[in-house]
């Protein structure tokens, strides 16, 4: 079996509030349904993840039209309000292993595990049903990075055969009084590539998904 490696960013825009154990179900256009589980249902394990600064998220897509589709995940690295890299994380049709190229089920699962490591890199593992991907990204020195499900938080459109915003690994908006808000960023709508300028965010990662 072939293993592919990558990294990314993680947490949901329900901030520190939408707890580490909640589940959210909502219907998306064109027959897709997405369920999100933030952190873990095991409260003790959730405490360990929080202590270690690890974001943990499970996504499940459902839809009859997923059968026969490939999946393509890309990431944009945005620094000082500018996209400096736009790269492919995984393109199932380019893997070169027939059984991985397209989906044979109406259910598609992803698990994302992410943290800022000791080398000041954003380290991320994305687990699919039969393999996983790991990668690292440059970051600023901050414990404030948070993995968000942007499609969930901002109620963004998601559809087959086109790229849609899915995840963000973001820093918070810092108010004049010194308080910080991740939800104010993650729930602010579709103008995601301009968050750096709008909220004064130095760096964040933006993940887009496409089923095709």
C-alpha positions as CSV (number, residue, x, y, z in Angstrom):
1,X,0.0,0.0,0.0
2,X,1.3,3.4,-0.9
3,X,1.6,6.1,1.9
4,X,1.5,9.8,1.0
5,X,2.7,12.5,3.3
6,X,1.6,16.2,3.9
7,X,0.7,18.8,6.6
8,X,-1.7,21.5,7.2
9,X,-3.9,23.4,9.7
10,X,-6.7,22.7,12.0
11,X,-9.7,23.6,14.3
12,X,-13.3,24.7,13.9
13,X,-14.7,28.2,14.0
14,X,-16.9,27.4,16.8
15,X,-13.8,28.5,18.6
16,X,-13.0,27.4,22.0
17,X,-16.7,27.3,22.6
18,X,-17.9,24.7,20.2
19,X,-16.4,22.1,22.2
20,X,-14.1,19.5,21.6
21,X,-16.8,16.9,21.5
22,X,-19.8,18.4,19.6
23,X,-21.1,17.2,16.3
24,X,-22.7,19.3,13.6
25,X,-24.9,18.0,10.8
26,X,-26.2,20.2,8.0
27,X,-27.4,19.8,4.5
28,X,-25.3,21.2,1.6
29,X,-26.4,21.9,-1.9
30,X,-26.6,19.3,-4.6
31,X,-27.2,16.3,-2.4
32,X,-24.1,16.5,-0.3
33,X,-24.3,16.2,3.5
34,X,-21.3,16.9,5.8
35,X,-21.0,15.9,9.4
36,X,-18.2,17.4,11.5
37,X,-16.9,16.0,14.8
38,X,-14.6,18.4,16.7
39,X,-12.0,16.9,18.9
40,X,-13.1,13.6,20.6
41,X,-16.0,12.3,22.5
42,X,-13.5,11.0,25.1
43,X,-13.3,13.9,27.6
44,X,-10.0,12.7,29.1
45,X,-8.4,12.3,25.7
46,X,-9.8,15.7,24.8
47,X,-8.0,17.2,27.8
48,X,-4.7,15.7,26.6
49,X,-5.2,17.1,23.0
50,X,-6.0,20.5,24.4
51,X,-3.0,20.5,26.7
52,X,-0.7,19.4,23.8
53,X,-2.1,22.1,21.5
54,X,-3.4,19.4,19.0
55,X,-6.4,20.1,16.8
56,X,-8.4,17.0,15.9
57,X,-11.3,17.0,13.5
58,X,-13.4,14.3,11.7
59,X,-15.3,15.0,8.5
60,X,-17.8,12.8,6.8
61,X,-19.3,13.6,3.4
62,X,-22.4,11.7,2.2
63,X,-24.0,11.8,-1.2
64,X,-24.8,9.2,-3.9
65,X,-23.0,11.3,-6.5
66,X,-19.7,10.7,-4.7
67,X,-19.5,7.3,-6.2
68,X,-17.0,7.3,-9.1
69,X,-15.7,10.7,-8.2
70,X,-12.0,11.6,-7.4
71,X,-11.1,14.1,-4.7
72,X,-8.6,16.9,-5.0
73,X,-7.4,18.9,-1.9
74,X,-5.3,22.0,-2.3
75,X,-3.8,24.5,0.1
76,X,-3.0,28.2,-0.2
77,X,-0.4,29.7,2.1
78,X,-1.3,33.4,2.7
79,X,1.3,35.8,4.2
80,X,0.6,39.5,4.9
81,X,-2.6,39.3,2.9
82,X,-1.0,37.7,-0.2
83,X,-1.2,34.1,-1.6
84,X,2.4,33.0,-1.8
85,X,1.8,29.3,-2.6
86,X,-1.1,27.4,-4.0
87,X,-0.3,23.7,-4.0
88,X,-1.9,20.3,-4.2
89,X,-2.2,18.3,-1.0
90,X,-3.8,15.2,-2.6
91,X,-5.2,14.5,-6.1
92,X,-6.6,10.9,-5.9
93,X,-6.6,10.6,-9.7
94,X,-2.9,11.2,-9.8
95,X,-1.9,8.7,-7.1
96,X,-1.3,5.9,-9.7
97,X,-3.1,3.2,-7.6
98,X,-6.3,2.2,-9.2
99,X,-8.3,1.5,-6.0
100,X,-7.5,4.9,-4.6
101,X,-8.3,7.0,-7.7
102,X,-12.1,7.2,-7.3
103,X,-14.6,6.6,-4.6
104,X,-16.6,3.5,-4.6
105,X,-19.0,4.5,-1.7
106,X,-21.5,7.3,-1.1
107,X,-19.6,8.0,2.2
108,X,-16.2,9.7,2.3
109,X,-14.3,10.2,5.6
110,X,-11.4,12.4,6.5
111,X,-9.6,12.9,9.9
112,X,-7.4,15.9,10.4
113,X,-4.8,16.1,13.2
114,X,-2.7,19.3,13.4
115,X,-0.4,21.2,15.7
116,X,2.5,23.7,15.9
117,X,5.6,21.6,16.4
118,X,8.8,22.2,18.3
119,X,10.5,23.4,15.1
120,X,7.9,26.2,14.7
121,X,6.2,24.4,11.8
122,X,2.5,23.7,11.3
123,X,2.4,19.9,11.2
124,X,-0.7,18.2,9.9
125,X,-1.8,14.6,9.2
126,X,-4.9,14.0,7.0
127,X,-6.2,10.4,7.3
128,X,-8.3,8.9,4.5
129,X,-10.0,5.5,4.7
130,X,-6.9,3.6,3.3
131,X,-3.9,5.9,3.6
132,X,-2.8,9.1,5.2
133,X,-0.9,12.2,4.2
134,X,1.5,14.4,6.3
135,X,3.1,17.7,5.7
136,X,4.7,20.7,7.4
137,X,4.2,24.4,6.7
138,X,6.2,27.5,7.8
139,X,4.5,29.4,10.6
140,X,5.1,32.4,12.9
141,X,5.9,31.7,16.5
142,X,2.5,31.6,18.0
143,X,0.3,29.2,20.0
144,X,-2.8,30.8,18.6
145,X,-3.2,28.7,15.4
146,X,-6.6,27.1,15.2
147,X,-8.0,24.6,12.7
148,X,-11.5,25.6,11.4
149,X,-14.1,24.0,9.2
150,X,-14.9,27.1,7.1
151,X,-17.7,25.5,5.1
152,X,-19.4,24.9,8.5
153,X,-18.7,28.2,10.2
154,X,-19.4,30.5,7.3
155,X,-22.1,28.3,5.8
156,X,-20.3,28.3,2.5
157,X,-21.5,26.7,-0.7
158,X,-20.2,23.3,-1.5
159,X,-20.9,21.3,-4.7
160,X,-19.6,18.6,-7.0
161,X,-17.2,19.4,-9.8
162,X,-16.0,22.8,-8.5
163,X,-13.5,23.9,-5.8
164,X,-15.0,25.0,-2.5
165,X,-13.4,26.4,0.6
166,X,-13.3,23.7,3.3
167,X,-10.7,24.2,6.0
168,X,-8.6,27.1,7.4
169,X,-5.6,27.0,9.8
170,X,-5.9,30.5,11.1
171,X,-4.6,33.0,13.7
172,X,-7.2,35.1,15.6
173,X,-8.3,38.7,15.1
174,X,-6.7,40.7,17.8
175,X,-8.9,43.6,19.1
176,X,-7.6,46.9,20.4
177,X,-8.4,45.8,24.0
178,X,-6.1,42.8,23.6
179,X,-8.8,40.2,23.3
180,X,-8.7,37.6,20.5
181,X,-11.4,36.1,18.3
182,X,-11.2,33.1,16.0
183,X,-14.9,32.9,15.3
184,X,-15.1,36.5,14.1
185,X,-12.6,35.5,11.4
186,X,-13.9,32.0,10.6
187,X,-17.6,33.1,10.3
188,X,-17.0,36.2,8.2
189,X,-18.1,34.8,4.9
190,X,-16.6,34.0,1.5
191,X,-13.9,36.8,1.2
192,X,-11.5,34.4,2.8
193,X,-8.4,35.2,0.7
194,X,-8.6,38.8,2.0
195,X,-8.7,38.0,5.7
196,X,-5.1,38.9,6.1
197,X,-5.8,42.5,5.1
198,X,-9.2,42.7,6.7
199,X,-8.2,41.4,10.1
200,X,-4.5,42.1,10.2
201,X,-3.6,38.4,10.2
202,X,0.1,37.7,9.5
203,X,-0.4,34.2,8.2
204,X,-2.9,31.5,7.6
205,X,-3.6,28.4,5.5
206,X,-6.7,28.0,3.3
207,X,-7.7,24.5,2.1
208,X,-10.0,23.9,-0.9
209,X,-11.7,20.7,-1.9
210,X,-13.1,19.4,-5.2
211,X,-15.0,16.2,-6.0
212,X,-14.7,15.5,-9.7
